[in-house]
Amino acid sequence: MNLRTWWNDKTRRGGVLLAAAVLVAAVTGRDFVAQRKHFAVHRGPGVTQVWRLSDFLPSLAGTRGDTEVFVLAGRKPGATVLVMGGIHANEPAGHVAAVTLVESAVMEAGRLIVIPTTNASGFTAGDPQEANPPAFSLATRTGLRWFRYGGRGSAAVDQWPDPDIYLHHPSGQSLSGNQTRNMNRAFPGRADGNFTERCAFAVTELVRREKVDLVIDLHEASPEYPVINTIVAHERAMALAVSVAMGLELRGIKIGLEASPPNLRGLSHRELGDHTPALAVLMETANAAEGRIRGRMTPELIVTGRDKMYVKAAKAGRLFVSYDERGHPLEQERVLRHLAGIEEFMKAWTEENKERPLLPATYPEQAIIEKEGLAPYLRASADAL
Amino acid sequence: MEFELIILLVMVAVFVGAFFLLRLPVAIGLMVAAVAGALVGGEGVPLRQLVEGMFAFFDLILIIATAMVYMKVLEHSGVLHTLGRQVTEAFHRRPTVLLMALMLLVMFPGMITGACATAIFTTGALVAPVMLNLGIPRVQTAAIIAMGSLIGMIAPPVCIPAMIIAEGIDMPYVGFFWPLFLLTIPTGLVVAWAMGRRHLRHDLDPAALAAAMQPSVFPAHGWKLYLPLVVLFVLMVAPKVAPRHVYDIGLPLMLTISAGIGLFTGEKVRLREAVQTGMKEAIPVMALMVGVGMFIEVMTLTGARGYFVAASLALPKVWLVVTAAVALPAFGIISAFGGASVLGVPMTLALLGKDQILALSSIALIVGVGEMVPPTAVAALFSAQLLGLESHFPVVRRCVLPTLAVLALAVAMLVWANWVGKLTP
């Protein structure tokens, strides 16, 4: 029996193709499951307590939505600020800045609460057709530090199927179905809602129960997006944000200021501002790796922000941020912007509320980051991801 | 020549070679082209990305699979030909009015779910026998249903491309109903009339018609026969009408439940045969979605996607409308929704200054045209599948003129968006 005759037998051919499919599923399945391993966040000298998000909504315990909440309490009393990274797991400046705070900041007065991976589920899977690498690394003084790079929403295995239309609760605003897994369209969330709404609800509960005064949500945006290198502030937080923008300008960091649109629902700055007493703001930096115009998708693009397609688009006047061959590096620019912004928010808050200050004793320094990146502030990972 | 352009050209060349020279199915051609692109791009055979890419269409693949089984159940139980017979007998004296009504019926599922496949595989299946009874040839029937599904997916209230683009530029999906309504509903009716009027038979003899059609099974089963249709309609519409009270269980489950009910409401359904034939017919279309997913993911991975978008946006602003009219439908070869997200968002941002809602509505309709661009032409492909045609290219050919007319309308609206905006409240 020659090969052609053998292959023409439908049962044999079906068997071979089925075996090949099973093999591909096994190999890639192992790869996808491996992405569920989270990157470790080391407890820095300022960490006084570690909670879990499920402490604020027990039904999250044991799910991939549960995540660590780090508390850095100062020796002296003061106000409470919440910093959230990783609501979008494909916007790494947010979670890298949050991790840097956990591992290096120490509070003198007041309380800094940090959630580095607020939508933890988003870190366990990429977005189909985006070809996201599952991880990237930064150099530290003791070796490589690994971080996950995930998708924009909760993983589909945690919440599926998407409806045709996502109706935001409680406003009833309509969005396309895939936004149902976008945590920054799910606030204030609900205790008996879908997976993403429950994660958002836990954050809202944390803000209420811990009497958080100020919420800072760290994000990034693609360079063709108009709201970039900007603070978006709820109307009650606008005066504070104006002071911060001026403070950043004095430090040589140009930043825009936008009012939170009242008719765009589900976003942290809108809903936490409306549904809790906290002042709520969001900060955006420029991340080419999540943009539609980007060229080859690599871990280097995430870290360096160098991309020739964006340079071309900038020359054609199609971007809302300047873009040249130097790119927008993660450490020296994007994380620095977030860290400097948080520091300025604490400073501006303290100036306005001297009886309830937010004073860091130790904080990542702009000059050091500009020179050495985050290497002095981060510890190397025990294992590569 | 930039390396990303070389990768893109290799992918296109391999696809064309596989499809036209080796006569491989479109789906296999796309998969081979994706692997070739990855190899040229220095990525080896990126199994992770190939598998991840196809999951973009996982939900659609489930819809296609369950819809084909549902259709087979309706066919076996006698629903399709009985409904076709009853509607034809009732309205054959006014075929033009009937044709318009059928067009609206085809568009309806697309209007509430935003997907052309839903329209074709649900109401498309119901209206096809009626159109055939009215004298419209099989290929033309497929073409009308394909056009109806294309226009229906853009029609309000649910227009996914408009929603995707609006979200991409932080614009609430509010105020789109009337612009989209005016762009699509009259267009759909005109298209149906233009495509069907020459074939409509106004002199149908009731006796001859009755003899030509399959016998009705309505006397044997009564209204119970139509329960699978009613259940599907209720399951689809209820979450839209009362979203706070009725959970959207997803179309695949709706179709499965309705098919399950259809096993007991009409003629005996040979379940095994229905599932086997349904799946056999669905596999080429499902495979196409798999191939498209792989193709786009490799384009993204290698930078070919970025090259395509950057090159489209690099043209002078006065040429942007032309670029939109060419590049957005061209992206539809691989995915119309993908085109809305990848190219539609930056294109809309580049066109800032025009009446935003009208401009975005026009761009959404241009994106929709992508569903008719060969060789994939998914609207024609699904429709040809529905009518049992061997190839969808004759359907595409019949749709060329109406598609160009729809594109011209959308481009005109885009060009004169500010002027039209002043006329609307």
Contacts between the chains, C-beta under 8 A, distances in Angstrom:
chain1	res1	chain2	res2	distance
A	24	B	47	6.1
A	24	B	51	6.7
A	25	B	51	7.8
A	27	B	47	6.0
A	28	B	47	5.2
A	28	B	48	5.5
A	28	B	51	4.4
A	28	B	52	7.9
A	31	B	47	7.8
A	31	B	48	5.2
A	32	B	48	7.5
A	32	B	51	8.0
A	32	B	52	7.9
A	126	B	52	6.2
A	128	B	52	5.4
A	128	B	53	5.9
A	128	B	54	7.6
A	128	B	55	4.5
A	128	B	56	3.7
A	128	B	293	6.7
A	128	B	297	7.0
A	129	B	52	7.8
A	129	B	53	5.5
A	129	B	56	4.8
A	129	B	293	6.6
A	129	B	296	4.7
A	129	B	297	5.1
A	129	B	300	6.0
A	129	B	338	6.6
A	130	B	297	7.9
A	130	B	300	6.1
A	131	B	49	5.2
A	131	B	52	7.5
A	131	B	53	7.7
A	131	B	297	5.4
A	131	B	298	7.8
A	131	B	300	4.3
A	131	B	301	3.8
A	156	B	55	7.6
A	156	B	58	7.9
A	161	B	59	5.7
A	161	B	250	4.2
A	161	B	252	7.6
A	162	B	59	7.1
A	163	B	239	7.1
A	163	B	248	3.9
A	163	B	250	7.4
A	164	B	112	7.5
A	164	B	113	4.9
A	164	B	114	6.1
A	164	B	115	7.8
A	164	B	158	6.2
A	164	B	240	7.9
A	164	B	248	6.7
A	164	B	251	8.0
A	165	B	158	6.0
A	165	B	240	7.3
A	165	B	243	7.4
A	165	B	248	7.9
A	167	B	243	4.8
A	167	B	244	7.5
A	172	B	243	7.8
A	172	B	244	7.6
A	173	B	172	6.8
A	174	B	163	7.7
A	174	B	173	5.7
A	175	B	163	6.6
A	175	B	167	6.4
A	175	B	173	6.7
A	176	B	114	7.9
A	176	B	160	5.7
A	176	B	163	3.8
A	176	B	164	5.7
A	176	B	167	6.4
A	176	B	173	7.9
A	177	B	160	8.0
A	179	B	167	6.5
A	224	B	345	7.4
A	224	B	346	4.8
A	224	B	349	5.9
A	225	B	168	7.9
A	225	B	169	7.8
A	225	B	349	7.8
A	226	B	169	7.2
A	226	B	170	7.7
A	226	B	349	6.9
A	227	B	170	6.5
A	261	B	170	7.3
A	261	B	172	7.9
A	263	B	172	5.2
A	263	B	174	7.1
A	264	B	170	6.2
A	264	B	172	5.9
A	292	B	305	7.9
A	292	B	306	7.6
A	292	B	309	5.6
A	292	B	341	7.2
A	292	B	342	4.9
A	292	B	343	7.4
A	292	B	345	6.3
A	292	B	346	5.7
A	293	B	306	5.4
A	293	B	309	5.0
A	293	B	310	5.1
A	293	B	313	7.0
A	293	B	346	6.5
A	294	B	303	7.4
A	294	B	306	4.8
A	295	B	4	6.2
A	295	B	303	3.6
A	295	B	306	4.4
A	295	B	307	6.9
A	295	B	310	8.0
A	296	B	4	7.5
A	296	B	41	7.4
A	296	B	301	7.3
A	296	B	302	6.0
A	296	B	303	3.8
A	296	B	306	7.7
A	297	B	300	5.9
A	297	B	301	5.5
A	297	B	303	7.4
A	307	B	306	7.6
A	309	B	4	7.8
A	309	B	303	6.9
A	309	B	306	4.1
A	309	B	307	6.5
A	309	B	309	7.5
A	309	B	310	4.2
A	310	B	310	7.8
A	312	B	310	4.9
A	312	B	314	5.9
A	313	B	310	5.2
A	313	B	313	5.7
A	313	B	314	7.0
A	313	B	346	7.9
A	315	B	314	7.7
A	316	B	313	5.9
A	316	B	314	4.3
A	316	B	315	7.8
A	318	B	313	4.7
A	318	B	314	7.7
A	318	B	346	6.5
A	318	B	349	7.5
A	318	B	350	5.5
A	320	B	349	8.0
